[in-house]
Each structure stands twice: as C-alpha cells, then as structure tokens.
Amino acid sequence: MNIIQIKEGRTILFVPNFKEYERKGTYVPSQAKVFYNPKMEFCRDIGVLFLREFSKIINQEIIICDPLAGVGSRGIRYANEVKGVKKSIVNDINKDAIPIIIQNIKINNLEGIVEVECKDANLLLIEYAKTKSRFNFIDLDPFGSPIPFITSAIKALKNHGVIAITATDTPALCGIYPKACLRKYGALSIKTDFCHEVGLRVLLSSLVYAAIKEDFGIEVLLSYSTDYYFRAYVQFHLGAKKADNSVSMLGYISYCKNCLWREVFSLYDKLKYTCPFCSKDTYIIGPIWCGPIIKKELVLSLIKEDLSDFNTRKRIEKLLNLLLDEYDMPIYYYLVDDIASKLKVSTPSVQIIIEKLKELGYKASRTHFNPKGIKSNAPYDIITNVIKKLGK
C-alpha cells in the first residue's frame, strides 16, 4: 500500500495515496485498504473547532473515542489540536489500519495521549460502559448509517457528554428509499422539496428514541446537512424528565405533493390528511425532531474562534452564518424553483423574495440546506403570492 503525507489543521497524517484508488478520475475511499476520505476535511475541521469550544464549556479534561477511525484522522487531530484532551482512544477493526495509525501518532508526538485498539466498534464501546471509564466525547463517523453504533455509544458516554454523529445514507433519510428509512430510523419519509431538512430531523429523532431507552434526553448543539452527509453534535443529559422533554420535541409534517403545502404537528396533535389549499390527500412524514438544530450561543462562540488553522475556514464561516440566519425559523424551507414551476412563472431571485417578505412584516432568510431555498414564518399563500407577482 502506497502511503503519502498530508496536513490537516495542525496535524500531519499518513494516508493512502489517492491516485491508486481513483475510478473515472474520482477518488473512491471505500476501495482503499485503509479508509480515509479527503473530502471530509471540512467535517473534521468543524469537529476540531467544536471540541475546542466544548472543552471550554465543561472546563475539565476530556476523554474521547474515535471507534471507527480508519487512519485515525479524527481522534489524532482532536488530541493534537484541542487543549484539555487527556486521552483519545483510536480504534479500527481493520488490522491494516493499525500500523498507519501508530505512524500518525508518532509523527505528531502523541504517544502519551492517544491509545490504539483493533476491535469491533460496539465491543470497544461496551467495554468502556463502566461508570468510571466512560467518555466525554464520542465521534461516530461510519460508512453509511450510524444506527448500529448508537446504543453502545450512549452506554459508554458520561452524563452531559457529546456524541458527534455522521450519516452518509442520505437517500434513505431523504425519502428516496422510504422502506430503508423506516427500517433503520423508525420514521416515514418521502422525497420532498425540503428533503435534506427532513433527513437531518429524522436522524435527530432516531437519537431521541435511542436516548430515552437509557433515560437520557438530548440537546442538539450543532447539526447541519452538506455534500452527501448529515452531521450532528448532540449532548446527552441523564434523567427521566430530560428524556420526556426530548420526546415533547418530536412531531410530524403533513405534506401535499400537489401544491407543495406543508404544516408541522406535535406528536400528540390531530394530523391533517387533506390539503387545505387543493383538497388533495397529504403524506405524513415523521416522527422528526422539531426542536432547534443548533444552540445559538454555541454557534456565536464558534464564529469568534480563530479559524486560521483550517484549510476550509471560508466554508466554515459561511455555514455558521447561514445556521444563525435561519435560527428560530420554521422547521422546513421552500424551494423557490419548485413553487415557481407549480405557478408557471419565472423563478425570482431568492434575495428579492426574502426582502419582499420582510417588507410585508414577516421573518425570512436563506437556508444552509439549499441555496435556492427560503425559510419564512409567512403563511403559505403569502409566499406563493409573492413568488407569483415577482415571477411575472
């Protein structure tokens, strides 16, 4: 296996040579003997940024776990770039990964902080489920769905600890494969014009159901959708009341494919099965997480952090600002192109629509989920009227 040296943030890493695993000019990380995905550097940069802030918040030494490590890029970067990391357990079941992980530990002088394991991820996590050996922070970055590892991760987590989770099975979460979504995440999903927000919120709702079985409630500190994956940083708080409160944040969406109307209902509301605008039957989506997808104070702090270490700093700034812009908006967005198409008008500028809605006294913003999307608390008929007038 041909190994090359790269640098992410402040960390030097040995990784498989990309060119050996190209298919039609594109690097396919799943084909490498040891997993490393260069396209996830943005995700790893945000992880380092988040953990720096989280370490300040809890004000104590952190013990972290990277149970699906590949070359060890996440666990090693956390140990090297975040103050206060006492120990980082880096694990991969692939024996070929271990020598590379050890090289990456040595070149960054982390022998006293990073420990290496070669076990099944669930087995490793369960071994750390004893009260005195649990983790403050666990990063689950699997190839596909994270669901098989959630329960073990929760058992291995300290009270008020955080699980960072990645889901790359977006077709299932976004409703392209609804049966797969129901099997893995316990939710009904269909393909909609706001499917990426649905996917993220379905993922978060699955965390609620996993947490309450262990008497934990969740607090979503940071979550987003980008590229081909969903990512969330979720804090777990022990207690039946915390668990009950998390359940109260779940709900459903009634959605009309014909005219694109949608409405949110709490878990205990009577659902609407008929569209109030066109009288067509609606589809029910959920359960989904209806709470905030970020903690505003945390994101404000992240924006103030020094991003000069990160190659992806401009993209990080853009994402964090969009997340703040759409904070406290309705939990779905409208795709301007789709509404304009339904109305048979030309597509107006997203920014002009937002300005017009604000002139009418409503809140409106762009969304990180889609550059053609808008969020607004304006009633659906107002939004369609604005698009119709501007699109003439």
C-alpha positions as CSV (number, residue, x, y, z in Angstrom):
1,M,0.0,0.0,0.0
2,N,1.5,3.3,-1.1
3,I,1.3,5.9,1.7
4,I,1.6,9.7,1.3
5,Q,1.9,12.5,3.8
6,I,-0.6,15.3,4.1
7,K,-1.5,18.0,6.6
8,E,-4.9,18.9,8.0
9,G,-5.1,21.7,10.5
10,R,-2.0,21.5,12.7
11,T,-1.8,17.7,12.2
12,I,0.4,15.7,9.9
13,L,-1.2,12.5,8.6
14,F,0.0,9.5,6.6
15,V,-2.9,8.3,4.3
16,P,-3.3,6.0,1.3
17,N,-2.2,7.5,-2.0
18,F,-5.4,8.9,-3.6
19,K,-4.4,8.2,-7.1
20,E,-4.2,4.4,-6.5
21,Y,-8.0,4.4,-5.7
22,E,-9.4,6.6,-8.4
23,R,-12.3,5.5,-10.5
24,K,-13.0,7.6,-13.6
25,G,-11.0,10.5,-12.1
26,T,-12.6,10.4,-8.7
27,Y,-11.1,9.0,-5.5
28,V,-13.2,6.2,-4.0
29,P,-12.2,5.9,-0.4
30,S,-14.1,2.6,0.1
31,Q,-11.7,0.9,-2.3
32,A,-8.6,1.7,-0.2
33,K,-7.2,-0.9,2.1
34,V,-7.4,1.7,5.0
35,F,-10.2,4.2,5.0
36,Y,-9.5,7.9,4.6
37,N,-11.8,10.4,2.8
38,P,-10.1,13.7,1.9
39,K,-13.5,15.3,1.1
40,M,-14.4,15.1,4.8
41,E,-11.6,17.5,5.9
42,F,-14.3,20.2,6.2
43,C,-16.2,18.0,8.6
44,R,-13.1,17.2,10.6
45,D,-12.2,20.9,10.8
46,I,-15.6,21.7,12.3
47,G,-15.2,18.8,14.7
48,V,-11.9,20.3,16.0
49,L,-13.5,23.7,16.2
50,F,-16.5,22.3,18.1
51,L,-14.4,20.3,20.6
52,R,-12.2,23.3,21.4
53,E,-15.3,25.2,22.4
54,F,-16.9,22.3,24.2
55,S,-13.7,21.8,26.3
56,K,-14.0,25.4,27.5
57,I,-17.7,24.9,28.4
58,I,-17.2,21.8,30.5
59,N,-13.9,23.1,31.9
60,Q,-12.4,19.7,32.6
61,E,-10.0,17.2,31.0
62,I,-11.7,15.3,28.1
63,I,-11.6,11.6,27.3
64,I,-12.6,11.0,23.7
65,C,-13.2,8.0,21.5
66,D,-12.9,7.5,17.7
67,P,-14.2,4.0,17.3
68,L,-14.3,3.8,13.5
69,A,-11.0,5.6,12.9
70,G,-9.6,4.5,9.5
71,V,-6.2,6.2,9.5
72,G,-7.1,7.8,12.8
73,S,-7.6,11.3,11.4
74,R,-10.3,12.4,13.8
75,G,-9.1,11.0,17.1
76,I,-5.5,12.1,16.4
77,R,-6.5,15.6,15.3
78,Y,-8.6,16.1,18.4
79,A,-5.6,15.0,20.6
80,N,-3.2,17.3,18.7
81,E,-5.3,20.4,18.2
82,V,-7.6,20.6,21.2
83,K,-6.4,21.7,24.6
84,G,-7.6,19.6,27.5
85,V,-7.7,16.2,25.8
86,K,-6.4,13.8,28.5
87,K,-6.9,10.6,26.4
88,S,-8.0,9.7,22.9
89,I,-8.9,6.1,22.1
90,V,-8.5,5.5,18.4
91,N,-9.9,2.2,17.1
92,D,-10.4,0.3,13.9
93,I,-11.3,-3.3,13.3
94,N,-9.2,-3.4,10.2
95,K,-5.7,-4.7,11.1
96,D,-4.1,-2.9,8.1
97,A,-5.1,0.4,9.7
98,I,-3.2,-0.1,12.9
99,P,0.4,0.5,11.6
100,I,-0.7,3.7,9.9
101,I,-2.5,4.9,13.0
102,I,0.7,4.3,15.0
103,Q,2.8,6.2,12.5
104,N,0.3,9.1,12.7
105,I,0.5,9.1,16.5
106,K,4.3,9.1,16.4
107,I,4.8,11.8,13.9
108,N,2.6,14.1,15.9
109,N,4.3,13.1,19.3
110,L,1.1,11.9,20.8
111,E,2.3,8.6,22.3
112,G,1.2,9.7,25.8
113,I,-2.3,10.7,24.8
114,V,-3.5,8.5,22.0
115,E,-4.2,4.8,22.6
116,V,-4.8,2.3,19.8
117,E,-7.3,-0.5,19.7
118,C,-8.2,-3.0,17.0
119,K,-11.7,-4.3,17.9
120,D,-15.3,-4.2,16.7
121,A,-16.6,-0.7,17.5
122,N,-19.6,-1.9,19.5
123,L,-17.4,-4.2,21.6
124,L,-15.0,-1.4,22.3
125,L,-17.7,1.0,23.4
126,I,-19.4,-1.6,25.7
127,E,-16.0,-2.3,27.4
128,Y,-16.0,1.4,28.4
129,A,-19.5,1.4,29.7
130,K,-18.4,1.2,33.3
131,T,-19.1,4.4,35.2
132,K,-15.5,5.4,35.8
133,S,-14.2,4.7,32.3
134,R,-16.8,6.5,30.1
135,F,-16.1,9.1,27.5
136,N,-16.9,12.9,27.4
137,F,-16.9,12.8,23.6
138,I,-17.5,10.0,21.0
139,D,-17.2,10.6,17.3
140,L,-19.2,8.1,15.2
141,D,-18.2,8.5,11.5
142,P,-19.3,5.3,9.9
143,F,-19.6,4.4,6.2
144,G,-23.4,4.6,5.9
145,S,-25.8,4.6,8.8
146,P,-24.6,5.3,12.4
147,I,-27.6,3.5,13.9
148,P,-25.8,0.2,14.6
149,F,-23.5,2.0,17.0
150,I,-25.8,4.4,18.8
151,T,-26.9,2.3,21.8
152,S,-23.3,1.2,22.6
153,A,-22.1,4.8,22.3
154,I,-24.8,6.1,24.7
155,K,-23.8,3.4,27.2
156,A,-20.2,4.5,27.0
157,L,-20.9,8.2,27.4
158,K,-20.7,10.2,30.6
159,N,-23.6,12.3,31.7
160,H,-23.6,15.6,29.8
161,G,-21.2,14.0,27.2
162,V,-21.5,14.6,23.5
163,I,-21.8,12.2,20.6
164,A,-20.8,13.6,17.2
165,I,-22.6,11.6,14.5
166,T,-22.3,11.3,10.7
167,A,-24.9,9.7,8.4
168,T,-24.0,9.2,4.8
169,D,-27.0,7.1,3.8
170,T,-28.8,10.3,2.7
171,P,-31.1,8.5,0.1
172,A,-32.8,6.6,2.9
173,L,-33.1,9.6,5.2
174,C,-34.3,11.9,2.4
175,G,-37.1,9.6,1.4
176,I,-35.7,8.2,-1.8
177,Y,-35.8,4.7,-0.1
178,P,-38.6,5.1,2.4
179,K,-38.6,1.4,3.4
180,A,-34.9,1.7,4.4
181,C,-35.7,4.8,6.4
182,L,-38.4,3.0,8.3
183,R,-36.2,0.0,9.0
184,K,-33.2,1.9,10.1
185,Y,-34.6,5.1,11.7
186,G,-38.2,4.2,12.5
187,A,-39.7,7.1,10.5
188,L,-41.8,7.6,7.5
189,S,-40.1,9.7,4.9
190,I,-40.9,10.7,1.3
191,K,-38.9,12.7,-1.2
192,T,-39.9,16.4,-0.8
193,D,-38.5,19.7,-2.0
194,F,-37.1,20.2,1.6
195,C,-35.9,16.6,1.9
196,H,-32.5,17.5,3.3
197,E,-34.0,19.1,6.4
198,V,-36.4,16.1,6.7
199,G,-33.4,13.8,6.6
200,L,-31.5,15.7,9.3
201,R,-34.5,15.9,11.6
202,V,-35.3,12.2,11.1
203,L,-31.7,11.4,12.2
204,L,-32.1,13.5,15.3
205,S,-35.5,11.9,16.1
206,S,-33.8,8.5,16.0
207,L,-31.3,9.7,18.6
208,V,-34.2,10.7,20.9
209,Y,-35.7,7.2,20.7
210,A,-32.3,5.6,21.4
211,A,-31.6,8.0,24.3
212,I,-34.9,7.7,26.1
213,K,-34.4,3.9,26.4
214,E,-31.4,4.7,28.6
215,D,-33.2,7.5,30.4
216,F,-31.3,10.3,28.6
217,G,-32.6,13.4,27.0
218,I,-30.8,15.1,24.2
219,E,-29.7,18.7,23.4
220,V,-28.7,19.5,19.8
221,L,-25.7,21.7,20.0
222,L,-24.8,21.8,16.3
223,S,-26.1,20.0,13.3
224,Y,-26.2,20.5,9.5
225,S,-26.5,19.0,6.1
226,T,-23.9,19.3,3.5
227,D,-22.5,17.5,0.4
228,Y,-23.6,13.9,0.8
229,Y,-24.0,13.6,4.5
230,F,-25.7,14.8,7.7
231,R,-23.7,15.7,10.8
232,A,-24.8,16.4,14.4
233,Y,-23.2,17.2,17.7
234,V,-25.6,16.1,20.4
235,Q,-25.3,16.4,24.2
236,F,-26.9,13.7,26.4
237,H,-28.4,14.6,29.8
238,L,-29.4,11.8,32.2
239,G,-32.9,11.9,33.8
240,A,-36.5,10.8,33.1
241,K,-37.6,14.5,32.9
242,K,-34.9,15.2,30.4
243,A,-36.0,12.2,28.3
244,D,-39.7,13.2,28.5
245,N,-38.8,16.8,27.4
246,S,-36.9,15.4,24.3
247,V,-40.0,13.3,23.4
248,S,-42.1,16.5,23.5
249,M,-39.8,18.0,20.8
250,L,-40.9,15.3,18.3
251,G,-43.6,15.7,15.7
252,Y,-44.8,15.1,12.2
253,I,-45.2,17.1,8.9
254,S,-48.3,16.8,6.7
255,Y,-47.2,17.5,3.1
256,C,-49.0,17.9,-0.1
257,K,-47.1,16.8,-3.2
258,N,-49.6,18.5,-5.5
259,C,-49.3,22.1,-4.4
260,L,-46.3,21.9,-2.0
261,W,-48.2,23.0,1.1
262,R,-46.9,21.7,4.4
263,E,-47.6,22.0,8.1
264,V,-46.0,20.8,11.3
265,F,-47.8,18.9,14.1
266,S,-46.7,17.9,17.5
267,L,-46.5,14.2,18.5
268,Y,-49.9,14.5,20.2
269,D,-51.8,16.7,17.7
270,K,-54.5,15.5,15.4
271,L,-53.0,15.3,11.9
272,K,-54.3,16.8,8.7
273,Y,-54.7,14.2,6.0
274,T,-56.2,16.6,3.4
275,C,-54.5,19.7,2.0
276,P,-56.4,22.9,2.9
277,F,-55.4,24.6,-0.4
278,C,-56.0,22.0,-3.1
279,S,-58.0,19.3,-1.1
280,K,-55.6,16.5,-2.2
281,D,-54.6,13.8,0.2
282,T,-51.4,14.6,2.1
283,Y,-48.4,12.5,3.1
284,I,-47.3,12.2,6.7
285,I,-43.6,12.5,7.4
286,G,-42.0,11.6,10.7
287,P,-41.6,11.4,13.6
288,I,-39.0,14.2,13.2
289,W,-37.1,16.4,15.6
290,C,-39.0,19.7,15.8
291,G,-36.6,21.5,18.1
292,P,-33.7,23.7,17.2
293,I,-30.9,22.2,15.1
294,I,-28.2,24.4,16.8
295,K,-27.6,26.1,20.1
296,K,-27.3,29.7,19.1
297,E,-24.9,30.8,21.9
298,L,-22.5,28.0,20.9
299,V,-22.5,28.9,17.2
300,L,-21.9,32.6,18.1
301,S,-18.9,31.5,20.1
302,L,-17.6,29.3,17.2
303,I,-17.7,32.2,14.8
304,K,-15.5,34.2,17.1
305,E,-12.8,31.4,17.3
306,D,-9.6,31.7,15.3
307,L,-10.1,29.7,12.1
308,S,-6.6,30.3,10.6
309,D,-5.5,26.7,11.2
310,F,-8.2,25.3,8.8
311,N,-7.9,25.0,5.1
312,T,-11.7,25.1,4.9
313,R,-12.1,28.3,7.0
314,K,-14.1,30.3,4.4
315,R,-16.6,27.4,4.1
316,I,-16.9,27.1,7.9
317,E,-17.7,30.8,8.2
318,K,-20.4,30.6,5.5
319,L,-22.1,27.6,7.1
320,L,-22.1,29.0,10.6
321,N,-23.5,32.3,9.4
322,L,-26.3,30.6,7.5
323,L,-27.1,28.5,10.5
324,L,-27.5,31.7,12.5
325,D,-29.6,33.3,9.8
326,E,-32.2,30.5,9.8
327,Y,-32.2,30.1,13.6
328,D,-35.7,30.4,15.0
329,M,-37.3,29.9,11.6
330,P,-40.0,27.3,10.8
331,I,-38.6,23.7,10.5
332,Y,-39.0,23.4,6.8
333,Y,-37.9,25.5,3.8
334,Y,-39.5,26.3,0.4
335,L,-37.6,25.6,-2.8
336,V,-38.2,28.7,-4.9
337,D,-37.7,26.8,-8.2
338,D,-40.4,24.2,-7.4
339,I,-43.0,26.8,-6.4
340,A,-42.4,28.9,-9.4
341,S,-42.7,25.8,-11.6
342,K,-46.1,25.0,-10.0
343,L,-47.3,28.5,-10.5
344,K,-45.9,28.5,-14.1
345,V,-43.9,31.7,-13.6
346,S,-40.2,32.5,-14.0
347,T,-38.1,32.0,-10.9
348,P,-37.5,35.2,-8.9
349,S,-34.3,35.9,-7.0
350,V,-34.2,34.3,-3.6
351,Q,-32.9,37.5,-2.1
352,I,-35.6,39.6,-3.6
353,I,-38.3,37.2,-2.3
354,I,-36.7,37.5,1.2
355,E,-36.7,41.3,1.1
356,K,-40.3,41.4,-0.1
357,L,-41.5,39.1,2.7
358,K,-39.7,41.2,5.2
359,E,-41.4,44.3,3.8
360,L,-44.7,42.6,4.5
361,G,-43.7,42.2,8.1
362,Y,-42.6,38.5,8.1
363,K,-39.3,36.9,9.0
364,A,-37.4,35.4,6.1
365,S,-34.0,34.0,5.5
366,R,-31.8,31.8,3.3
367,T,-31.1,28.3,4.4
368,H,-27.9,26.2,4.5
369,F,-29.9,23.2,3.3
370,N,-30.3,24.5,-0.3
371,P,-29.1,27.8,-2.0
372,K,-32.4,28.0,-3.8
373,G,-34.4,27.6,-0.5
374,I,-36.0,30.2,1.7
375,K,-37.4,30.0,5.3
376,S,-40.2,32.2,6.4
377,N,-42.9,32.4,9.0
378,A,-45.3,33.8,6.4
379,P,-48.4,31.7,5.6
380,Y,-48.1,29.5,2.5
381,D,-50.5,31.6,0.5
382,I,-48.5,34.8,1.1
383,I,-45.3,33.1,0.0
384,T,-46.9,31.8,-3.2
385,N,-48.4,35.2,-3.9
386,V,-45.1,36.9,-3.6
387,I,-43.4,34.4,-5.9
388,K,-46.2,34.7,-8.4
389,K,-46.1,38.5,-8.5
390,L,-42.3,38.7,-8.7
391,G,-42.1,35.9,-11.3
392,K,-44.3,37.6,-13.9
